[in-house]
Amino acid sequence: MSDLGGIAGWAVSLMEAIGGPGAGIAVAAENFFPPLPSEVILPLAGFTASQGGISLFGALFWTTAGSVIGALVLYWLGVELGRDRMYAVVDRMPFVDTADLAKAEDWFDRHGRSAVFFGRMIPMVRSGISIPAGVSRMPIPQFTLYTALGSLIWNSIFVLAGYFLGANWRYVENYAAVFQYVVIGIIAALIAWFVVKKLRSSDVETP
């Protein structure tokens, strides 16, 4: 594994140096630094386990622990941001008004648990979902539980794939990239739809 460079090389070096906790640190860092994609780190953790560097259970446990720790930090940032600051930020944003935020808050109050659980399995949403959970003051035990469950499912898929594929772990990265592009396309389409809708409604309201 010494021939790996970049992010992959750094992650493997960390795992080789301190074992399972290294995988946890790498996954936790992914919450704050998008250039550290879990789609690379998780298969590598599985690959490292297949080579005897860490146990398979350790890979699953520590990567999930890292996901939860990173999510809790972002949750805390959401708490610190608070509703008042969130509304102040939204009030300065184009195409978005406080009524939209109020609707989003109402939706999150009703579906927050599902949003956190499934959000942990969606690229581009995995980290960000923790912030509105903090803003809405979702109970920490509840947030931690659904974050851990969603993260365990997502992490298990990639860790086990890396474990069984062994040296061919990069196949996981390739397929995950396709999935991520699809998600990005869907999000971009939704944003475009929202902007067009707001522009049309403003045209109707203009005398």
C-alpha positions as CSV (number, residue, x, y, z in Angstrom):
1,M,0.0,0.0,0.0
2,S,3.0,2.3,0.1
3,D,2.6,3.2,-3.5
4,L,-0.6,5.1,-2.8
5,G,-0.4,8.8,-2.9
6,G,-2.6,11.9,-2.1
7,I,-5.6,11.4,0.0
8,A,-5.5,7.6,-0.3
9,G,-1.9,7.5,0.9
10,W,-2.5,9.8,3.8
11,A,-5.5,7.8,4.9
12,V,-3.7,4.5,4.7
13,S,-0.6,5.9,6.5
14,L,-2.9,7.1,9.3
15,M,-4.6,3.6,9.6
16,E,-1.2,1.9,9.5
17,A,0.1,4.2,12.2
18,I,-2.7,4.1,14.8
19,G,-5.1,1.4,13.4
20,G,-8.8,1.8,13.6
21,P,-8.8,5.2,15.3
22,G,-6.9,6.4,12.2
23,A,-9.9,5.4,10.0
24,G,-12.2,7.2,12.4
25,I,-10.1,10.4,12.3
26,A,-10.1,10.3,8.5
27,V,-13.9,9.9,8.3
28,A,-14.5,12.6,10.9
29,A,-12.3,15.0,8.9
30,E,-14.4,14.3,5.8
31,N,-17.2,16.2,7.4
32,F,-15.2,19.4,7.3
33,F,-13.0,18.9,4.2
34,P,-14.9,17.9,1.1
35,P,-11.7,16.9,-0.7
36,L,-11.6,13.9,1.7
37,P,-14.4,11.8,0.2
38,S,-15.8,8.9,2.3
39,E,-16.1,7.0,-1.0
40,V,-12.3,6.7,-1.0
41,I,-11.6,6.5,2.7
42,L,-14.2,3.8,3.5
43,P,-13.1,1.2,0.9
44,L,-9.6,1.9,2.0
45,A,-10.5,1.0,5.5
46,G,-12.0,-2.3,4.2
47,F,-8.9,-2.9,2.1
48,T,-6.7,-2.3,5.2
49,A,-8.8,-4.8,7.1
50,S,-8.4,-7.4,4.4
51,Q,-4.6,-7.0,4.7
52,G,-4.7,-7.5,8.4
53,G,-3.9,-3.9,9.3
54,I,-7.1,-3.6,11.4
55,S,-10.0,-5.9,12.1
56,L,-13.2,-5.7,10.0
57,F,-15.2,-5.0,13.1
58,G,-12.7,-2.3,14.0
59,A,-13.0,-0.7,10.6
60,L,-16.8,-0.6,10.9
61,F,-16.8,0.6,14.5
62,W,-14.2,3.3,14.1
63,T,-15.5,4.7,10.8
64,T,-19.0,5.0,12.2
65,A,-17.6,6.6,15.4
66,G,-15.8,9.1,13.2
67,S,-19.0,9.9,11.2
68,V,-20.9,10.5,14.5
69,I,-18.2,12.7,16.0
70,G,-17.9,14.8,12.8
71,A,-21.7,15.1,12.7
72,L,-21.9,16.2,16.3
73,V,-19.4,19.0,15.7
74,L,-21.5,20.3,12.8
75,Y,-24.6,19.9,15.0
76,W,-22.9,22.1,17.6
77,L,-22.2,24.7,14.9
78,G,-25.9,24.7,14.0
79,V,-26.8,25.2,17.7
80,E,-24.3,28.2,17.8
81,L,-25.7,29.6,14.6
82,G,-29.3,29.5,15.9
83,R,-32.6,30.5,14.3
84,D,-32.0,34.3,14.6
85,R,-28.7,34.2,12.7
86,M,-30.1,31.7,10.2
87,Y,-33.0,34.1,9.4
88,A,-30.5,37.0,9.2
89,V,-28.4,35.1,6.7
90,V,-31.4,34.0,4.6
91,D,-32.8,37.6,4.6
92,R,-29.7,38.6,2.6
93,M,-29.8,35.8,0.1
94,P,-31.3,36.2,-3.4
95,F,-34.3,34.1,-4.4
96,V,-34.8,32.9,-0.8
97,D,-37.0,34.6,1.8
98,T,-37.8,33.9,5.5
99,A,-41.1,32.3,4.5
100,D,-39.1,29.6,2.6
101,L,-37.0,29.0,5.7
102,A,-40.1,28.8,7.9
103,K,-41.5,26.1,5.6
104,A,-38.2,24.3,5.7
105,E,-38.2,24.5,9.6
106,D,-41.7,23.1,9.7
107,W,-40.8,20.3,7.4
108,F,-37.7,19.4,9.5
109,D,-39.7,19.5,12.7
110,R,-42.0,16.8,11.2
111,H,-39.4,14.7,9.3
112,G,-36.1,15.5,11.1
113,R,-35.4,11.9,12.1
114,S,-35.9,10.6,8.6
115,A,-33.9,13.5,7.2
116,V,-30.9,12.7,9.4
117,F,-31.1,9.0,8.9
118,F,-31.4,9.0,5.1
119,G,-29.3,12.1,4.7
120,R,-26.2,10.2,6.0
121,M,-26.5,8.1,2.9
122,I,-26.7,10.9,0.4
123,P,-23.5,12.6,-1.0
124,M,-23.6,16.4,-0.7
125,V,-26.1,16.1,2.1
126,R,-24.3,13.7,4.5
127,S,-22.4,16.5,6.4
128,G,-24.8,19.4,5.8
129,I,-27.9,17.7,7.4
130,S,-26.3,18.1,10.8
131,I,-26.5,21.9,10.7
132,P,-30.3,22.3,10.5
133,A,-30.6,19.5,13.1
134,G,-28.6,21.8,15.4
135,V,-30.5,24.9,14.5
136,S,-33.8,23.2,15.3
137,R,-32.3,21.8,18.6
138,M,-33.1,18.2,17.7
139,P,-32.6,16.2,20.9
140,I,-28.9,15.1,20.9
141,P,-29.7,11.4,21.8
142,Q,-32.1,11.2,19.0
143,F,-29.7,12.9,16.6
144,T,-26.9,10.7,17.6
145,L,-29.0,7.5,17.2
146,Y,-30.2,8.3,13.7
147,T,-26.8,9.6,12.6
148,A,-25.1,6.4,13.9
149,L,-27.7,4.1,12.1
150,G,-27.5,5.9,8.8
151,S,-23.7,6.1,8.9
152,L,-23.4,2.5,9.8
153,I,-25.4,1.4,6.8
154,W,-23.5,3.7,4.4
155,N,-20.1,2.8,5.9
156,S,-20.8,-0.9,5.9
157,I,-21.5,-0.9,2.2
158,F,-18.2,0.7,1.3
159,V,-16.1,-0.9,4.0
160,L,-17.3,-4.4,3.1
161,A,-16.9,-3.7,-0.6
162,G,-13.2,-2.6,0.0
163,Y,-12.7,-5.7,2.2
164,F,-14.0,-8.2,-0.4
165,L,-12.5,-6.5,-3.4
166,G,-9.1,-6.2,-1.8
167,A,-6.6,-4.7,-4.2
168,N,-9.4,-3.8,-6.6
169,W,-11.0,-1.4,-4.1
170,R,-10.8,1.4,-6.6
171,Y,-13.7,-0.1,-8.5
172,V,-15.9,1.2,-5.6
173,E,-14.6,4.7,-6.0
174,N,-15.5,4.6,-9.7
175,Y,-19.1,3.5,-9.2
176,A,-19.5,5.9,-6.3
177,A,-18.4,8.8,-8.5
178,V,-21.2,8.0,-10.9
179,F,-23.7,7.9,-8.1
180,Q,-22.4,11.3,-6.8
181,Y,-22.7,12.9,-10.2
182,V,-26.3,11.7,-10.4
183,V,-27.0,13.2,-7.0
184,I,-25.3,16.5,-8.0
185,G,-27.4,16.6,-11.1
186,I,-30.6,16.1,-9.2
187,I,-29.7,18.8,-6.6
188,A,-28.8,21.2,-9.4
189,A,-32.1,20.6,-11.1
190,L,-34.0,21.2,-7.9
191,I,-32.2,24.4,-7.3
192,A,-32.9,25.6,-10.9
193,W,-36.6,24.7,-10.4
194,F,-36.7,26.6,-7.2
195,V,-35.1,29.7,-8.7
196,V,-37.3,29.7,-11.8
197,K,-40.4,29.3,-9.6
198,K,-39.3,32.2,-7.4
199,L,-38.7,34.4,-10.5
200,R,-42.1,33.6,-12.0
201,S,-43.9,34.3,-8.7
202,S,-42.1,37.7,-8.5
203,D,-43.1,38.5,-12.0
204,V,-46.7,37.8,-11.2
205,E,-46.6,39.9,-8.0
206,T,-45.0,42.9,-9.9
207,P,-47.8,45.3,-11.0
